[in-house]
Amino acid sequence: MSPLHKALQSWKGPESILTTLRQAGYGAHSVYRDCILKFCESGCFPTDLDMYWEETAKEYISSAGAVFDLGKCRRLKGYYRSPYLDRLQLEAQKFTSKFETLPSVHPCIHGYMSEKAFGDKSLYPKIRKRVEEKKSAECIEKDISAASWTGLKRELTRISHTGLD
């Protein structure tokens, strides 16, 4: 295993990043989460979804992105493996789904993805609009301009530093 993979496996989870963003006054990252929680409010607890997102993030980061499949097809060995996602993966075998491949092993996320794909086609555009509105408001509030960004990922660090400083 490479030194990079070893370093990534020591990552404790997304909470430290989310805390830093919240402390700096950013909230656009939470809009999607809040919308999913609202969609799923009768089907699961917020702590359950938070655990799903945290465990999925840990698997993704520890594998350097090789396991990004929302916890449904985790065949790589030697990386962080979530017992919680293992349990959800077993339970997901009982799902009745219109999808050929499950978009998620979490029942609420699967329900949201099913509604988005086969039900209310305006669901995702509404959420996307709320995210963009929040981002725009934060850019104005924090005087952040992405006008110089070329769209290349390598420049995102430079742009993000201006917002966090």
PEGI-V832686 format. One record per backbone hydrogen bond with DSSP energy under -0.5 kcal/mol. NH is the residue of the N-H (numbers start at 0). CO is the residue of the C=O. Records with the same first field share a line. If there is no record, write none. Layout:
BEGIN
NH->CO + CO
END
This chain:
BEGIN
5->1
6->2
7->3
8->4
9->5 + 6
10->7
15->12
17->13
18->14
19->15
20->16
21->17
22->18
23->19
24->21
25->20
29->26
30->27
31->27
32->28
33->29
34->30
35->31
36->32
37->33
38->34
39->35
40->37
42->39
43->39
47->44
48->44
49->45
50->46
51->47
52->48
53->49
54->50
55->51
56->52
57->53
58->54
59->55
60->56
61->57
62->58
63->60
64->59
65->62
67->64
68->66
71->68
74->72
82->80
85->81
86->82
87->83
88->84
89->85
90->86
91->87
92->88 + 89
93->90
94->91
96->94
104->69
106->104
109->105
110->106
111->107
112->108
113->109
114->110
115->111
116->112
117->113
118->113 + 114
120->118
122->119
124->120
125->121
126->122
127->123
128->124
129->125
130->126
131->127
132->128
133->129
134->130
135->131
136->132
137->133
138->134
139->135
140->136
141->137
142->139
143->138
148->145
154->151
155->152
156->152
158->154
159->155
160->156
161->157
162->158
163->159
164->160
END
